[in-house]
Amino acid sequence: MRSSVLAVAALALPALLAGCTSKGGASSSDDISVTASDSACEVGRDSATTGPATFAITNNGTKVTEFYVYGAGDRVVGEVENIGPGLTRQLIVSLPDPGTYQTACKPGMVGAGIRHDFTVTGQAHNTGEDAKLAEAAAGYKRYLTAQVAALKDTTASFVAAIKSGDVEQAKKQYPVTRTYYERIEPVAESFPDDLDPRLDLREADLADGQKWTGFHRLEKDLWAQGLRPDTGQIADQLSTDVAELADGIDSADFSVDPIHVASGAQTLLDEIARTKITGEEDTFSHTDLWDFQANIDGSQAAIASVRPILDERNPQLGKQIDQRFADLDTELAGYRRGDGHVGYDTVTQDQRAAFARRIDALSAVVSQVQGVVAGS
C-alpha cells in the first residue's frame, strides 16, 4: 500500500457517508411525493399516465429505507436505496405500459416492503422510438450479456475449486468471480423471488430462520470457519442461481430501459457508500476493493451506454462525470497490486474517508443522469 494518499480533511467517515446518500434533484410540482416512515409509506398519488414518472421520497422515519416500483411478475422497474432518516431522494422510472404496478417502501431495507397498488393509464409508450434510446438499450444489453457469460464461466471454476477441496484456489477465484456480478448487480435486483439475496446476502442481514446461500456464505467457509458438510451444496446452489440470472437476461422478454440503466449507475455508487466504504461487504476476505472497482466499472459502463443522449442534451455534465471517474480511478490506483487490490483491512479510516469523498463527488453528478435521459 502506498505510504501517503491524498490529504484528507478532518471529517468523520459517517458524515461523509451521509453525504453519499443525500443526492436527489429538487422536487417539482409534477413529482409524486412519497413520505416514508418506519411503519408507513404514503404515496401522494396512486396513478399516472404512461411514460416517465418522478417520485420524490422523503424518509421521516428512524431507519434507513428504500423505495421500489414493481411491474408485472414483481419485476423491479425502478428503485432508490439507502435513504437515510431526514433525507429526500428522487427516482425517475419509465412506465411504458398501462396496468397495475406497485410501490413499496422498505424500512430497514428488508422484507417485501409496505406496498400499494399504482395504476398507470394511457397508450403504451414505446421507449425505443428514439434511435438513441434504442441504441442505448441495445448497447447495455450487449454489456449485460457479456458480463453474465463471464460470471457463469468464473462461477464454474470457483465452484469446482470448492468441491475439490482446493481452498487456496477458491480464495483466488472468489473476488474474480464476484467482479462480474458486482458490475451488474442492479439488474440482478430487478428479478423476482429474491434472486439477489440468494446470491449476495451478507450474514448480518439474515432474517430469523432464513437459509443463507450465495457468495458470502462461501466466503465465510473459505476464510473463517473452514469447509462445512454442506459447503458443496451451497456452491451448487450458487451455480444454479447464477444460471437463473443468465437465463433471465438472455430471455426474449427481457428488455432494457435506458432510464433504469441511468438509475443503475447511481445504484452501483450507492452500493459502495452503503456497505463497502465501511468494510461490511467482504468482512471475512477483505476483498472489498475488488467490489469497489467492479461497481465503478459497472456504473461507468451504464453511463457509457447512454452517453450519446447525454452528449446531445447536456454535454457539460458528461465532461464532469468523466473527470470524477478519472479522479476516483487515480485514487484507487494506489491500492492495486498486480491483477488485484490490497486487503481492505489494511486501508486506514482516513484513507476510507478519502474514498468516501471521491464517491460523494462522483455521485453528485451521476445522480443527474436519470433526469437528462428521461428528458425532465
ROLUMDO-718629 format. One record per residue (C-alpha): chain; residue in three letters; x, y, z. Coordinates in steps of 0.1 Angstrom, whole numbers, plus 5000, padded with zeros to 4 digits. Example, Ala and Ser with C-alpha at 12.3 -4.5 7.8 and 13.67 -1.06 7.14 Angstrom:
BEGIN
KOLVO  mol  type    xx    yy    zz
KOLVO    A   ALA  5123  4955  5078
KOLVO    A   SER  5137  4989  5071
//
This chain:
BEGIN
KOLVO  mol  type    xx    yy    zz
KOLVO    A   MET  5000  5000  5000
KOLVO    A   ARG  5013  5035  4992
KOLVO    A   SER  5026  5054  5022
KOLVO    A   SER  5008  5086  5015
KOLVO    A   VAL  4974  5093  4999
KOLVO    A   LEU  4956  5125  4990
KOLVO    A   ALA  4953  5147  5021
KOLVO    A   VAL  4920  5144  5039
KOLVO    A   ALA  4902  5170  5059
KOLVO    A   ALA  4893  5164  5095
KOLVO    A   LEU  4859  5149  5087
KOLVO    A   ALA  4844  5118  5103
KOLVO    A   LEU  4836  5089  5080
KOLVO    A   PRO  4799  5086  5090
KOLVO    A   ALA  4794  5122  5080
KOLVO    A   LEU  4809  5116  5046
KOLVO    A   LEU  4787  5085  5041
KOLVO    A   ALA  4756  5105  5049
KOLVO    A   GLY  4767  5129  5021
KOLVO    A   CYS  4769  5100  4997
KOLVO    A   THR  4733  5091  5003
KOLVO    A   SER  4717  5126  5002
KOLVO    A   LYS  4717  5130  4964
KOLVO    A   GLY  4685  5139  4946
KOLVO    A   GLY  4672  5166  4924
KOLVO    A   ALA  4649  5194  4936
KOLVO    A   SER  4612  5184  4937
KOLVO    A   SER  4588  5200  4912
KOLVO    A   SER  4550  5202  4913
KOLVO    A   ASP  4548  5173  4889
KOLVO    A   ASP  4567  5150  4912
KOLVO    A   ILE  4548  5123  4931
KOLVO    A   SER  4556  5128  4967
KOLVO    A   VAL  4563  5098  4989
KOLVO    A   THR  4566  5101  5027
KOLVO    A   ALA  4582  5071  5043
KOLVO    A   SER  4584  5062  5080
KOLVO    A   ASP  4592  5031  5100
KOLVO    A   SER  4556  5019  5096
KOLVO    A   ALA  4540  5037  5067
KOLVO    A   CYS  4545  5046  5030
KOLVO    A   GLU  4523  5075  5020
KOLVO    A   VAL  4523  5080  4982
KOLVO    A   GLY  4509  5113  4971
KOLVO    A   ARG  4491  5099  4940
KOLVO    A   ASP  4481  5063  4932
KOLVO    A   SER  4481  5068  4894
KOLVO    A   ALA  4500  5082  4865
KOLVO    A   THR  4499  5082  4827
KOLVO    A   THR  4524  5061  4806
KOLVO    A   GLY  4558  5075  4802
KOLVO    A   PRO  4584  5087  4827
KOLVO    A   ALA  4573  5094  4863
KOLVO    A   THR  4592  5111  4890
KOLVO    A   PHE  4589  5102  4927
KOLVO    A   ALA  4603  5124  4955
KOLVO    A   ILE  4608  5102  4985
KOLVO    A   THR  4613  5117  5020
KOLVO    A   ASN  4623  5095  5049
KOLVO    A   ASN  4607  5107  5081
KOLVO    A   GLY  4615  5075  5100
KOLVO    A   THR  4644  5065  5121
KOLVO    A   LYS  4656  5037  5099
KOLVO    A   VAL  4673  5038  5065
KOLVO    A   THR  4648  5029  5039
KOLVO    A   GLU  4644  5020  5002
KOLVO    A   PHE  4617  5028  4976
KOLVO    A   TYR  4607  5005  4948
KOLVO    A   VAL  4583  5005  4919
KOLVO    A   TYR  4573  4969  4908
KOLVO    A   GLY  4558  4959  4874
KOLVO    A   ALA  4542  4926  4864
KOLVO    A   GLY  4556  4895  4880
KOLVO    A   ASP  4572  4915  4907
KOLVO    A   ARG  4599  4928  4883
KOLVO    A   VAL  4616  4959  4896
KOLVO    A   VAL  4612  4988  4872
KOLVO    A   GLY  4629  5013  4894
KOLVO    A   GLU  4644  5016  4929
KOLVO    A   VAL  4663  5040  4951
KOLVO    A   GLU  4683  5027  4980
KOLVO    A   ASN  4700  5040  5012
KOLVO    A   ILE  4676  5068  5020
KOLVO    A   GLY  4687  5079  5055
KOLVO    A   PRO  4664  5095  5081
KOLVO    A   GLY  4656  5131  5072
KOLVO    A   LEU  4668  5127  5036
KOLVO    A   THR  4649  5132  5003
KOLVO    A   ARG  4658  5112  4972
KOLVO    A   GLN  4644  5114  4937
KOLVO    A   LEU  4636  5084  4915
KOLVO    A   ILE  4626  5086  4878
KOLVO    A   VAL  4611  5055  4863
KOLVO    A   SER  4598  5046  4829
KOLVO    A   LEU  4562  5033  4829
KOLVO    A   PRO  4557  5023  4793
KOLVO    A   ASP  4526  5002  4796
KOLVO    A   PRO  4492  5008  4812
KOLVO    A   GLY  4483  4984  4840
KOLVO    A   THR  4487  4979  4877
KOLVO    A   TYR  4521  4985  4893
KOLVO    A   GLN  4531  4985  4929
KOLVO    A   THR  4551  5010  4950
KOLVO    A   ALA  4569  4999  4982
KOLVO    A   CYS  4589  5015  5010
KOLVO    A   LYS  4613  4991  5028
KOLVO    A   PRO  4621  5004  5063
KOLVO    A   GLY  4654  4989  5074
KOLVO    A   MET  4659  4979  5037
KOLVO    A   VAL  4645  4944  5045
KOLVO    A   GLY  4614  4924  5036
KOLVO    A   ALA  4587  4928  5009
KOLVO    A   GLY  4580  4964  5020
KOLVO    A   ILE  4549  4984  5026
KOLVO    A   ARG  4531  4982  4993
KOLVO    A   HIS  4504  5000  4975
KOLVO    A   ASP  4489  4995  4940
KOLVO    A   PHE  4497  5021  4915
KOLVO    A   THR  4476  5024  4883
KOLVO    A   VAL  4491  5035  4850
KOLVO    A   THR  4467  5046  4823
KOLVO    A   GLY  4471  5058  4787
KOLVO    A   GLN  4486  5043  4755
KOLVO    A   ALA  4516  5020  4755
KOLVO    A   HIS  4547  5042  4753
KOLVO    A   ASN  4574  5028  4731
KOLVO    A   THR  4607  5040  4747
KOLVO    A   GLY  4626  5025  4717
KOLVO    A   GLU  4611  5050  4692
KOLVO    A   ASP  4640  5074  4697
KOLVO    A   ALA  4671  5059  4678
KOLVO    A   LYS  4695  5070  4706
KOLVO    A   LEU  4674  5054  4733
KOLVO    A   ALA  4671  5022  4713
KOLVO    A   GLU  4709  5021  4708
KOLVO    A   ALA  4715  5028  4745
KOLVO    A   ALA  4692  4999  4754
KOLVO    A   ALA  4709  4976  4728
KOLVO    A   GLY  4744  4986  4739
KOLVO    A   TYR  4737  4980  4776
KOLVO    A   LYS  4721  4946  4768
KOLVO    A   ARG  4753  4936  4750
KOLVO    A   TYR  4773  4946  4781
KOLVO    A   LEU  4750  4926  4803
KOLVO    A   THR  4752  4895  4781
KOLVO    A   ALA  4790  4896  4781
KOLVO    A   GLN  4792  4901  4819
KOLVO    A   VAL  4768  4873  4827
KOLVO    A   ALA  4785  4849  4804
KOLVO    A   ALA  4818  4856  4822
KOLVO    A   LEU  4800  4852  4855
KOLVO    A   LYS  4789  4818  4845
KOLVO    A   ASP  4824  4807  4835
KOLVO    A   THR  4841  4820  4865
KOLVO    A   THR  4815  4806  4888
KOLVO    A   ALA  4821  4772  4873
KOLVO    A   SER  4858  4775  4882
KOLVO    A   PHE  4851  4788  4916
KOLVO    A   VAL  4826  4760  4924
KOLVO    A   ALA  4850  4734  4910
KOLVO    A   ALA  4878  4746  4933
KOLVO    A   ILE  4855  4744  4963
KOLVO    A   LYS  4842  4710  4956
KOLVO    A   SER  4877  4696  4950
KOLVO    A   GLY  4887  4710  4984
KOLVO    A   ASP  4913  4734  4969
KOLVO    A   VAL  4907  4762  4993
KOLVO    A   GLU  4936  4784  4981
KOLVO    A   GLN  4924  4783  4945
KOLVO    A   ALA  4889  4790  4956
KOLVO    A   LYS  4901  4821  4976
KOLVO    A   LYS  4919  4834  4945
KOLVO    A   GLN  4888  4828  4923
KOLVO    A   TYR  4863  4844  4948
KOLVO    A   PRO  4870  4881  4940
KOLVO    A   VAL  4874  4875  4903
KOLVO    A   THR  4840  4858  4901
KOLVO    A   ARG  4823  4885  4922
KOLVO    A   THR  4836  4912  4898
KOLVO    A   TYR  4812  4901  4871
KOLVO    A   TYR  4783  4900  4895
KOLVO    A   GLU  4791  4934  4911
KOLVO    A   ARG  4792  4951  4878
KOLVO    A   ILE  4756  4942  4870
KOLVO    A   GLU  4740  4938  4905
KOLVO    A   PRO  4712  4963  4899
KOLVO    A   VAL  4699  4941  4871
KOLVO    A   ALA  4700  4910  4894
KOLVO    A   GLU  4680  4930  4919
KOLVO    A   SER  4653  4935  4893
KOLVO    A   PHE  4644  4898  4891
KOLVO    A   PRO  4618  4883  4914
KOLVO    A   ASP  4620  4855  4940
KOLVO    A   ASP  4648  4872  4960
KOLVO    A   LEU  4674  4863  4934
KOLVO    A   ASP  4699  4889  4946
KOLVO    A   PRO  4697  4879  4983
KOLVO    A   ARG  4701  4843  4973
KOLVO    A   LEU  4733  4853  4955
KOLVO    A   ASP  4747  4880  4977
KOLVO    A   LEU  4731  4883  5012
KOLVO    A   ARG  4755  4891  5040
KOLVO    A   GLU  4754  4873  5073
KOLVO    A   ALA  4745  4905  5092
KOLVO    A   ASP  4713  4908  5070
KOLVO    A   LEU  4699  4874  5076
KOLVO    A   ALA  4664  4872  5090
KOLVO    A   ASP  4655  4848  5117
KOLVO    A   GLY  4652  4813  5102
KOLVO    A   GLN  4664  4824  5067
KOLVO    A   LYS  4686  4800  5048
KOLVO    A   TRP  4720  4816  5040
KOLVO    A   THR  4733  4809  5005
KOLVO    A   GLY  4755  4827  4980
KOLVO    A   PHE  4789  4843  4978
KOLVO    A   HIS  4792  4855  5014
KOLVO    A   ARG  4783  4821  5030
KOLVO    A   LEU  4810  4806  5009
KOLVO    A   GLU  4833  4834  5018
KOLVO    A   LYS  4829  4826  5055
KOLVO    A   ASP  4836  4789  5048
KOLVO    A   LEU  4868  4797  5030
KOLVO    A   TRP  4882  4824  5053
KOLVO    A   ALA  4867  4819  5087
KOLVO    A   GLN  4852  4785  5096
KOLVO    A   GLY  4866  4760  5071
KOLVO    A   LEU  4846  4739  5046
KOLVO    A   ARG  4814  4726  5061
KOLVO    A   PRO  4794  4694  5053
KOLVO    A   ASP  4770  4715  5032
KOLVO    A   THR  4796  4737  5015
KOLVO    A   GLY  4794  4718  4983
KOLVO    A   GLN  4756  4721  4982
KOLVO    A   ILE  4759  4758  4988
KOLVO    A   ALA  4783  4760  4959
KOLVO    A   ASP  4760  4741  4936
KOLVO    A   GLN  4732  4764  4946
KOLVO    A   LEU  4753  4794  4936
KOLVO    A   SER  4758  4778  4902
KOLVO    A   THR  4720  4773  4899
KOLVO    A   ASP  4712  4809  4909
KOLVO    A   VAL  4738  4823  4885
KOLVO    A   ALA  4723  4803  4857
KOLVO    A   GLU  4689  4817  4866
KOLVO    A   LEU  4703  4852  4863
KOLVO    A   ALA  4719  4844  4830
KOLVO    A   ASP  4687  4828  4816
KOLVO    A   GLY  4667  4858  4827
KOLVO    A   ILE  4690  4882  4809
KOLVO    A   ASP  4691  4860  4778
KOLVO    A   SER  4653  4855  4777
KOLVO    A   ALA  4634  4870  4748
KOLVO    A   ASP  4611  4890  4771
KOLVO    A   PHE  4640  4907  4790
KOLVO    A   SER  4642  4943  4780
KOLVO    A   VAL  4665  4972  4789
KOLVO    A   ASP  4651  5006  4798
KOLVO    A   PRO  4676  5034  4794
KOLVO    A   ILE  4661  5053  4824
KOLVO    A   HIS  4666  5023  4846
KOLVO    A   VAL  4702  5019  4832
KOLVO    A   ALA  4709  5055  4843
KOLVO    A   SER  4693  5047  4877
KOLVO    A   GLY  4715  5016  4880
KOLVO    A   ALA  4746  5037  4875
KOLVO    A   GLN  4737  5056  4907
KOLVO    A   THR  4727  5024  4925
KOLVO    A   LEU  4761  5010  4920
KOLVO    A   LEU  4777  5040  4936
KOLVO    A   ASP  4752  5037  4965
KOLVO    A   GLU  4764  5001  4969
KOLVO    A   ILE  4798  5014  4977
KOLVO    A   ALA  4786  5041  5000
KOLVO    A   ARG  4762  5018  5019
KOLVO    A   THR  4783  4987  5026
KOLVO    A   LYS  4817  4988  5010
KOLVO    A   ILE  4833  5020  5024
KOLVO    A   THR  4829  5007  5059
KOLVO    A   GLY  4842  4972  5051
KOLVO    A   GLU  4809  4955  5058
KOLVO    A   GLU  4806  4937  5024
KOLVO    A   ASP  4835  4912  5024
KOLVO    A   THR  4840  4910  5061
KOLVO    A   PHE  4859  4877  5061
KOLVO    A   SER  4881  4880  5029
KOLVO    A   HIS  4886  4918  5030
KOLVO    A   THR  4884  4918  4992
KOLVO    A   ASP  4861  4949  4992
KOLVO    A   LEU  4883  4969  4968
KOLVO    A   TRP  4876  4943  4941
KOLVO    A   ASP  4839  4951  4946
KOLVO    A   PHE  4846  4988  4947
KOLVO    A   GLN  4863  4986  4913
KOLVO    A   ALA  4835  4964  4899
KOLVO    A   ASN  4808  4987  4910
KOLVO    A   ILE  4826  5017  4895
KOLVO    A   ASP  4832  4997  4862
KOLVO    A   GLY  4795  4989  4861
KOLVO    A   SER  4785  5025  4867
KOLVO    A   GLN  4808  5037  4841
KOLVO    A   ALA  4795  5012  4815
KOLVO    A   ALA  4759  5022  4823
KOLVO    A   ILE  4768  5059  4817
KOLVO    A   ALA  4787  5050  4785
KOLVO    A   SER  4756  5033  4771
KOLVO    A   VAL  4735  5065  4775
KOLVO    A   ARG  4764  5088  4767
KOLVO    A   PRO  4751  5098  4732
KOLVO    A   ILE  4719  5110  4748
KOLVO    A   LEU  4739  5128  4775
KOLVO    A   ASP  4762  5145  4750
KOLVO    A   GLU  4733  5157  4729
KOLVO    A   ARG  4713  5171  4759
KOLVO    A   ASN  4739  5181  4784
KOLVO    A   PRO  4775  5177  4772
KOLVO    A   GLN  4789  5196  4801
KOLVO    A   LEU  4775  5170  4825
KOLVO    A   GLY  4792  5143  4806
KOLVO    A   LYS  4826  5161  4809
KOLVO    A   GLN  4821  5165  4846
KOLVO    A   ILE  4813  5128  4850
KOLVO    A   ASP  4844  5119  4830
KOLVO    A   GLN  4866  5140  4854
KOLVO    A   ARG  4850  5125  4885
KOLVO    A   PHE  4855  5089  4873
KOLVO    A   ALA  4891  5098  4864
KOLVO    A   ASP  4897  5112  4899
KOLVO    A   LEU  4883  5081  4916
KOLVO    A   ASP  4904  5058  4893
KOLVO    A   THR  4935  5077  4903
KOLVO    A   GLU  4926  5073  4940
KOLVO    A   LEU  4921  5035  4935
KOLVO    A   ALA  4953  5031  4915
KOLVO    A   GLY  4974  5034  4946
KOLVO    A   TYR  4958  5003  4961
KOLVO    A   ARG  4962  4980  4931
KOLVO    A   ARG  4986  4951  4934
KOLVO    A   GLY  4992  4931  4903
KOLVO    A   ASP  4959  4920  4889
KOLVO    A   GLY  4941  4927  4922
KOLVO    A   HIS  4940  4950  4952
KOLVO    A   VAL  4953  4952  4987
KOLVO    A   GLY  4932  4938  5015
KOLVO    A   TYR  4907  4964  5027
KOLVO    A   ASP  4917  4957  5063
KOLVO    A   THR  4950  4975  5055
KOLVO    A   VAL  4932  5007  5045
KOLVO    A   THR  4930  5032  5073
KOLVO    A   GLN  4900  5053  5083
KOLVO    A   ASP  4915  5084  5068
KOLVO    A   GLN  4921  5066  5035
KOLVO    A   ARG  4885  5053  5036
KOLVO    A   ALA  4874  5089  5041
KOLVO    A   ALA  4893  5099  5010
KOLVO    A   PHE  4874  5073  4990
KOLVO    A   ALA  4841  5085  5005
KOLVO    A   ARG  4848  5120  4993
KOLVO    A   ARG  4856  5108  4958
KOLVO    A   ILE  4824  5087  4957
KOLVO    A   ASP  4804  5117  4970
KOLVO    A   ALA  4817  5139  4942
KOLVO    A   LEU  4810  5113  4915
KOLVO    A   SER  4775  5106  4929
KOLVO    A   ALA  4766  5143  4928
KOLVO    A   VAL  4770  5144  4890
KOLVO    A   VAL  4758  5108  4882
KOLVO    A   SER  4726  5115  4901
KOLVO    A   GLN  4716  5140  4874
KOLVO    A   VAL  4718  5115  4845
KOLVO    A   GLN  4683  5100  4851
KOLVO    A   GLY  4667  5133  4846
KOLVO    A   VAL  4686  5140  4814
KOLVO    A   VAL  4678  5106  4799
KOLVO    A   ALA  4641  5109  4808
KOLVO    A   GLY  4640  5144  4793
KOLVO    A   SER  4629  5160  4825
//
